Amino acid sequence: MVREQWLKQGKDEMPWALAFGAPPVASIAAAFPLPAGVSEGEYVGMLAGKSLDMVKCELSDLLVPANTEIVLEGTLSFKDKAPEGPFEDYIGLHVEGESSMQPLFTVNAITYRDDAILPASVPGRITDESVSISLTLSCLFARAWY
């Protein structure tokens, strides 16, 4: 929807911001397929029970959650593409040939909080963090039950 608005203006790119470490409710809303006409902001407010404080990006009028840890800001090209993938999933499956050409994101600014934390999960084969965390939790639960 937003992409089409920029294309109608004859633009080759649009401003884009990628927020790492935003409040979890914002991440949920960003990943959830919302019906046409419902904004992520409204959905976040509904889930959180209050509106989310937002701040303007450094290079554009885009807004990001005020307490985001790290923001990559730049442009998303409509014509330039780069290969993305392949990726492994959380159970370690890796399918050859899953690489595809995707729009190119050029980073023009990085802003961050003092002592910022980059939340990340690196899926892969045993013994990745998913397996390690699962085994640790299993041991803790078993200890509590027996």
Secondary structure by P-SEA (a helix, b strand, c coil): caaaaaaaacccbbbbbbbccccaaaaaaaaccccccccaaaaaaaaacbbbbbbbcccccccccccccbbbbbbbbccbbbbbccccccccccccccccccbbbbbcccccccbbbbbbbbbbccccaaaaaaaaaaaaaaaaac
